[in-house]
Amino acid sequence: MAKQIISTPHAPAAIGTYSQAVRVGNTVWVSGQIPLDPLTKELVGGDIEAQVRRVFDNVKAIVQAAGASFDDVVKVNIYLTDLGHFALVNKVMAEYFREPYPARAAIGAASLPRGAQIEMECIVAL
């Protein structure tokens, strides 16, 4: 099956050797997104909640560019530099997703690109 690259200006352009997302067949793999502002390409300021919301907005833009919605997400991986923010991530995720929720993993990370406190990737079934 052929790969289709998914890209949108409504999420930050890749800062490395990767695509925002790749579709093969009816599956889309969304690359890890950190809280970069799509216009300035800079890490968003403010508290951890601002970073969490920016990450969810970035992922949502890519999922929509693939012709899907968060209802189509089947797996989410979230990386946090402080697992103490887990409850906040749950609160924000409940605002973006509705039941039945996708499968998910939350992983503690020593550090993330550009000093981000959160990174999120997902898999979408179309």
C-alpha positions in Angstrom: 0.0 0.0 0.0 1.2 3.5 -0.8 2.0 6.1 1.9 0.1 9.4 1.9 1.7 12.2 3.8 -0.7 14.3 5.8 0.2 18.0 6.4 -1.5 21.1 7.6 -0.4 24.7 8.2 -2.7 24.7 11.3 -0.2 22.6 13.2 3.6 23.2 13.5 5.7 22.1 10.6 8.1 19.2 11.4 11.2 20.3 13.2 13.1 17.2 12.2 13.2 14.4 9.7 9.5 13.3 10.0 6.1 14.1 8.6 3.2 15.5 10.7 1.3 12.3 9.9 1.4 9.3 7.5 -1.6 7.4 6.2 -1.4 3.9 4.9 -4.7 2.3 4.0 -7.3 3.3 6.6 -4.8 4.0 9.4 -3.1 7.4 10.1 -0.1 7.7 12.4 0.3 11.2 13.9 3.8 12.1 14.9 4.6 13.4 18.3 3.4 17.0 18.8 4.9 19.4 21.3 3.3 22.7 22.2 4.7 24.8 19.4 2.6 27.7 18.1 2.0 26.9 14.4 2.5 30.5 13.4 5.6 31.4 15.4 7.1 27.9 15.6 7.9 28.8 19.3 7.0 26.9 22.4 3.8 28.5 23.9 4.2 30.6 27.0 2.2 30.3 30.1 1.6 27.4 32.4 1.5 23.7 31.8 -2.2 23.9 31.0 -1.4 26.2 28.0 1.1 23.6 26.8 -1.4 20.8 27.2 -4.1 22.6 25.3 -1.7 23.6 22.5 -0.6 20.0 22.0 -4.3 18.9 21.8 -5.0 21.7 19.3 -2.0 20.7 17.2 -2.9 17.0 17.1 -6.6 17.9 16.4 -5.5 20.0 13.4 -3.5 17.1 12.0 -6.3 14.6 12.6 -8.8 16.9 10.8 -6.3 17.3 7.9 -6.5 13.5 7.6 -10.3 13.8 7.2 -11.0 12.5 10.7 -11.9 13.7 14.2 -10.9 12.7 17.7 -13.8 10.2 17.6 -11.6 8.2 15.1 -8.5 8.1 17.3 -7.9 4.6 18.6 -4.6 5.1 20.5 -2.9 8.0 22.2 0.6 8.2 23.7 1.3 11.1 26.0 4.8 11.9 27.3 5.2 14.1 30.3 8.3 15.5 32.0 6.3 15.5 35.2 3.7 12.8 35.8 2.3 15.1 38.5 0.5 16.8 35.6 -1.4 13.5 34.8 -4.7 14.8 36.4 -4.6 18.0 34.4 -4.0 16.0 31.2 -7.1 13.8 32.0 -9.2 17.0 32.6 -8.2 18.6 29.3 -8.4 15.3 27.4 -12.1 14.9 28.6 -12.8 18.3 26.9 -11.4 17.2 23.6 -12.5 13.5 23.5 -15.8 11.9 24.3 -16.6 8.4 25.4 -15.7 5.8 24.4 -12.2 7.1 24.9 -9.3 5.7 22.9 -6.6 3.4 24.4 -3.9 5.5 26.0 -0.5 5.4 27.6 1.1 8.2 29.7 4.8 7.9 29.9 7.3 9.9 32.1 10.1 11.4 30.1 13.3 12.9 31.4 13.2 15.6 28.8 11.3 16.5 25.5 12.3 18.6 22.5 12.7 22.3 22.9 12.1 22.0 26.7 8.4 21.1 26.2 6.7 19.5 29.2 4.3 17.4 27.1 4.3 15.6 23.8 1.5 13.6 22.3 1.1 11.2 19.3 -1.8 9.1 18.2 -3.1 6.5 15.8 -6.3 7.1 13.8 -8.6 4.5 12.2 -10.5 5.9 9.2 
